[in-house]
């Protein structure tokens, strides 16, 4: 008698109506709403199909062509393809595409290249840094000595003089550049000079601007960085996961072992397949056009917000994201985010530099043009979105206005359908 239940290999979501309802609800939310969260984007049908493929069934450990498990012929070919495409895309010699996330990529690099207790100099989360770079609540913050640099009160930008002073005083083993809410370009050459002066490694986390780097629209971390980490979603518009890049062969074993078996086990081959797909898409000419549009659209939305009285941290943006200071409008980020969601626009609340308010009710919002651009919005649409955001920020409790704006959002989204 068969041990399989009927339809095991043939029945899809309809076999689980409760789960299907929530997934279809999420699809409708994405179709009918505007995604402005900087850590999200919209993937292609190609990436969706690769990620939902039979690679889900395959377990491998180790690097391509040196696995601990058999039956890896096609898994090896797929991962090798992803590695080659990543190296081609970013002009480097080596890549590890196995990290399950950007945080795993960072943790693996730290474990591989540092000793427990070593000093890391990284951007403070209060200034826009990422929690995986040493926040006290993370393993990184527990296992290493973290020294934090911030931004200038006047410019709200990273000042190399401060970074150098901290580096000279603390002699870090590694300096980390990049963050999750920092909208301005970074001086990688200047940071490398500081790293060389104190004998540190320079790691750049380019998760929020990788697509711009790949298309020449943002300063390139190489040849200045010793190692670069990133996610494959956000500005790369691909699968949810991470990767690591480097050029010095002497670092290869340490980085690879830091990832596996250092911080994670078997490879998610279906995700690696989706990474190969998104790297392939990013090598096409239209990806450059997409990223150019991201910048143009972000600046159009930023200009609209500023004209409406919203202050932007550091005066603007050099990438797809921006950080809005709501203090002049007398509204907090938590209230603004909830009101905007009712109007069909998804954002995230965020602290601003030197914020006097707590993370639960901060003074800012983080916004991004990545996902709207992926669905085809241009500057006119982002000017409209900026205007709608301003209306909500000025009257977040006006339920009638929120309902009216919700219909305007639906009408706009219907003109730019996704996954139809």
C-alpha positions in Angstrom: 0.0 0.0 0.0 1.3 3.4 -0.9 2.5 5.7 1.9 1.9 8.8 -0.1 -1.3 10.7 0.3 -3.3 11.4 -2.9 -1.9 14.2 -5.0 1.4 14.4 -3.2 3.3 15.2 -6.4 0.6 16.9 -8.3 -1.6 19.1 -6.0 -0.5 22.7 -5.3 -1.7 25.4 -2.9 -5.3 24.4 -3.3 -4.5 21.4 -1.0 -4.1 23.9 1.9 -6.8 26.5 1.7 -5.8 28.3 4.9 -2.2 28.8 3.7 -3.3 29.6 0.2 -5.6 32.4 1.4 -2.7 34.1 3.2 -0.3 33.8 0.2 -2.9 35.1 -2.2 -3.6 37.9 0.2 0.0 38.8 0.2 0.0 38.8 -3.6 -3.0 41.1 -3.6 -1.3 43.4 -1.1 1.8 43.7 -3.4 -0.3 44.2 -6.5 -2.5 46.9 -5.0 0.0 48.7 -2.8 3.2 50.7 -3.2 6.3 49.2 -1.6 8.6 51.8 -0.2 10.6 49.7 2.3 14.3 49.9 1.4 15.0 46.2 2.3 12.4 45.0 -0.2 12.0 44.7 -4.0 10.0 42.9 -6.6 11.7 39.9 -8.3 11.1 38.7 -11.8 9.1 35.6 -12.8 12.4 34.0 -13.6 13.7 34.4 -10.0 10.4 33.2 -8.6 10.5 30.0 -10.7 14.1 29.3 -9.9 13.5 29.8 -6.2 10.4 27.5 -6.3 12.1 24.8 -8.3 13.0 21.2 -7.6 16.4 22.4 -6.2 14.4 22.7 -3.0 14.9 18.9 -2.7 18.7 18.9 -3.0 21.0 19.0 0.0 24.7 19.8 -0.5 27.5 20.8 1.8 30.9 22.2 0.9 31.9 24.0 -2.3 31.1 23.1 -5.9 32.9 20.0 -7.1 34.0 19.2 -3.6 30.8 18.2 -1.9 30.2 16.0 1.1 27.0 14.5 -0.5 26.6 12.8 -3.8 24.1 13.5 -6.6 25.4 17.1 -6.9 26.2 17.3 -10.7 23.6 19.9 -11.4 23.8 21.6 -8.1 27.5 22.1 -8.7 26.8 23.6 -12.2 24.2 26.0 -10.8 26.4 27.2 -7.9 29.4 27.6 -10.2 27.3 29.6 -12.6 26.2 31.9 -9.7 29.8 32.4 -8.6 31.0 33.2 -12.1 28.2 35.7 -12.7 28.8 37.4 -9.4 32.5 37.8 -10.2 31.7 39.0 -13.7 29.1 41.5 -12.4 31.4 43.1 -9.7 34.8 42.6 -11.4 36.4 40.5 -8.7 38.2 37.1 -8.6 36.3 35.2 -5.9 32.7 34.9 -4.6 30.8 32.8 -2.1 27.1 32.7 -2.9 26.0 30.4 -0.1 25.1 32.8 2.8 21.4 32.5 3.7 21.3 36.3 4.4 23.4 39.4 4.5 23.8 39.0 8.3 25.1 35.4 7.7 27.5 36.7 5.1 28.8 39.3 7.6 29.0 36.8 10.5 30.9 34.3 8.3 33.5 36.9 7.2 34.0 38.0 10.9 34.4 34.4 12.0 36.7 33.5 9.1 39.0 36.6 9.2 39.0 37.6 12.9 39.6 36.1 16.3 36.9 36.2 19.0 37.5 39.4 21.0 39.1 41.3 18.1 38.1 45.0 17.7 35.7 46.0 14.9 35.2 49.6 14.0 31.7 50.0 12.4 29.0 52.5 11.9 26.7 53.0 14.9 23.1 51.8 14.2 21.9 55.2 15.6 23.8 56.8 12.7 22.4 54.4 10.0 24.6 51.3 10.5 23.3 47.7 10.4 22.7 45.6 13.5 24.8 42.8 12.1 27.9 45.0 12.3 28.1 44.8 16.1 24.8 45.7 17.8 24.8 44.5 21.4 21.8 42.3 20.7 23.7 40.2 18.1 26.3 37.5 18.2 28.7 39.9 16.6 28.2 42.4 19.4 28.8 39.7 22.0 31.8 38.0 20.4 33.9 41.0 19.3 34.9 44.4 20.8 32.8 46.9 18.9 33.9 50.5 18.5 31.3 52.7 16.7 31.7 55.7 14.5 28.8 58.0 13.7 28.1 61.0 11.5 28.7 64.7 11.9 26.0 66.7 13.6 26.4 69.4 11.0 26.6 67.3 7.8 25.0 64.1 9.0 27.6 62.3 7.0 30.5 60.0 7.9 33.6 62.2 8.5 36.9 60.5 7.9 38.7 62.5 10.6 36.5 60.9 13.2 36.9 57.4 11.8 40.7 57.9 11.7 40.8 59.2 15.3 38.8 56.2 16.5 40.9 53.8 14.4 44.2 55.2 15.7 43.0 55.1 19.3 41.5 51.6 19.2 43.6 49.8 16.5 40.7 47.7 15.1 41.4 44.4 13.3 38.6 45.3 10.9 36.8 48.5 9.7 33.3 48.0 8.4 31.7 50.5 5.9 28.1 50.5 4.8 24.8 50.6 6.7 21.0 50.2 6.4 19.9 53.8 6.7 22.7 55.9 5.3 21.8 57.6 2.0 25.0 59.2 1.0 28.1 57.9 -0.9 31.0 56.6 1.1 34.7 57.3 0.5 36.1 53.8 0.1 39.6 55.1 -0.8 39.8 57.2 2.3 38.6 54.4 4.5 41.2 52.0 3.0 43.9 54.6 3.7 42.8 54.6 7.4 42.7 50.8 7.5 46.2 50.5 6.1 47.5 53.1 8.6 46.3 51.0 11.5 46.8 47.5 10.0 43.1 46.7 9.7 41.1 44.9 7.1 38.4 46.9 5.3 35.0 45.3 4.8 32.2 47.0 2.8 28.6 45.9 3.2 27.0 47.1 0.0 23.6 45.5 0.6 21.7 48.8 -0.1 23.6 49.9 -3.1 25.0 46.8 -4.8 22.9 47.3 -7.9 24.2 50.8 -8.3 27.8 49.5 -7.8 27.2 46.9 -10.5 26.1 49.5 -13.0 28.7 52.1 -12.3 26.2 54.5 -10.5 27.8 54.4 -7.1 31.5 54.3 -6.0 32.9 50.8 -6.3 34.3 49.2 -3.1 37.0 47.4 -5.1 40.0 47.7 -5.3 39.8 49.4 -1.9 38.0 46.8 0.2 39.6 43.6 1.3 36.2 41.9 1.3 32.7 42.9 0.3 29.4 41.5 1.5 25.9 42.1 0.2 22.4 40.8 -0.1 20.9 39.7 -3.4 17.6 41.5 -3.0 17.2 45.3 -2.3 18.9 47.0 -5.2 19.9 43.8 -6.9 16.2 42.9 -7.3 16.8 39.2 -6.7 16.5 36.3 -4.3 16.5 36.8 -0.6 20.0 35.8 0.5 23.6 37.0 0.8 27.0 36.7 -0.8 30.7 37.6 -0.3 33.3 38.9 -2.7 37.1 39.3 -2.5 40.2 39.4 -4.6 43.1 38.0 -2.4 43.3 34.3 -2.8 45.0 34.0 0.6 41.6 34.9 2.2 39.6 32.3 0.3 39.9 29.3 2.7 39.2 31.5 5.8 36.1 33.2 4.2 34.7 29.9 2.8 35.2 28.1 6.1 33.7 31.0 8.0 30.5 30.5 6.0 30.5 26.7 6.1 30.8 25.2 8.6 31.4 28.4 10.5 27.9 30.0 10.7 25.6 27.8 8.6 25.1 24.2 7.3 23.9 22.9 4.0 23.3 25.2 1.0 19.8 26.3 0.1 20.3 25.3 -3.6 16.9 26.7 -4.7 18.0 30.1 -3.4 21.4 29.8 -5.1 19.6 29.0 -8.3 17.6 32.2 -7.8 20.8 34.1 -7.1 22.2 32.8 -10.4 19.1 34.1 -12.1 19.3 37.6 -10.6 23.0 37.9 -11.3 22.3 37.0 -14.9 19.6 39.6 -15.1 21.9 42.2 -13.6 24.4 41.5 -16.3 21.9 42.7 -19.0 21.9 46.3 -20.3 18.3 46.9 -19.0 19.6 46.5 -15.4 21.7 49.6 -15.9 18.6 51.4 -17.1 16.7 50.2 -14.1 19.3 51.5 -11.6 19.5 54.9 -13.4 15.8 55.1 -13.1 16.0 54.2 -9.3 18.3 57.2 -8.8 16.1 59.6 -10.9 12.9 58.4 -9.2 14.4 58.6 -5.6 15.5 62.2 -6.3 12.1 63.1 -7.7 10.4 61.8 -4.6 12.9 63.5 -2.4 12.4 66.8 -4.0 8.6 66.5 -3.7 9.0 65.7 0.0 11.3 68.6 0.7 9.0 71.0 -1.1 6.2 69.8 1.2 8.3 70.6 4.3 9.9 67.2 5.0 13.5 67.3 6.1 15.8 64.7 4.6 18.8 63.5 6.7 22.1 64.6 5.1 20.1 66.8 2.7 19.2 64.1 0.2 20.3 60.8 -1.3 23.0 59.2 -3.5 21.3 55.9 -3.7 17.8 54.5 -3.9 16.9 55.1 -0.2 16.4 58.2 1.9 15.8 59.0 5.6 13.1 61.5 6.4 13.1 63.5 9.6 9.5 64.1 10.6 10.3 66.4 13.5 9.3 69.6 11.7 5.9 68.1 11.0 5.2 67.1 14.7 4.6 63.4 13.9 6.5 60.3 14.9 7.6 57.5 12.6 5.4 54.8 14.2 2.2 56.9 13.7 3.3 57.9 10.2 4.0 54.3 9.1 0.7 53.0 10.3 -1.2 55.9 8.6 0.7 55.4 5.4 -0.1 51.6 5.4 -3.8 52.5 5.7 -3.3 54.6 2.6 -1.6 51.7 0.7 2.0 52.7 1.1 4.4 50.4 3.0 7.3 52.1 4.8 9.3 51.5 7.9 9.8 53.8 10.9 13.5 54.6 11.6 15.6 56.5 14.0 17.5 59.5 12.6 21.1 60.5 13.7 21.1 61.9 17.3 17.4 60.9 17.7 16.1 61.7 21.1 13.1 59.4 20.6 13.2 55.6 21.1 13.3 53.0 18.3 9.6 52.1 18.9 8.5 55.7 18.2 11.4 57.3 16.3 11.6 60.6 14.5 12.1 59.2 11.0 10.9 57.1 8.1 13.2 55.2 5.7 11.9 55.3 2.1 13.1 53.6 -1.1 12.4 53.9 -4.9 13.6 50.3 -5.6 10.4 48.4 -5.7 8.3 51.1 -7.4 10.9 51.5 -10.1 10.9 47.7 -10.6 7.2 47.8 -11.4 7.7 50.6 -13.9 7.0 53.8 -12.0 8.8 56.9 -13.4 9.4 60.4 -12.0 5.8 61.5 -12.5 4.6 58.5 -10.4 7.2 59.1 -7.7 6.3 62.8 -7.5 2.7 61.7 -7.0 3.8 59.2 -4.3 5.8 61.9 -2.6 2.8 64.2 -2.6 0.6 61.5 -1.1 3.2 60.8 1.6 3.2 64.5 2.5 -0.5 64.6 2.8 -0.5 61.6 5.2 2.3 63.1 7.3 0.4 66.4 7.7 -2.9 64.7 8.8 -2.2 61.0 9.8 -5.5 60.8 11.7 -7.7 62.0 8.8 -9.4 58.6 8.0 -11.4 60.1 5.1 -8.2 61.3 3.4 -6.4 58.0 4.0 -9.3 56.2 2.4 -9.3 58.5 -0.6 -5.6 58.2 -1.0 -5.9 54.4 -0.8 -8.1 54.4 -3.9 -5.6 56.7 -5.7 -2.9 54.2 -4.8 -4.9 51.3 -6.2 -5.6 53.2 -9.4 -1.9 53.9 -9.9 -0.9 50.3 -9.2 -3.5 49.0 -11.7 -1.6 50.9 -14.4 1.6 49.0 -13.5 0.5 45.4 -12.8 2.8 42.7 -11.4 2.6 38.9 -11.7 -0.6 39.3 -13.7 
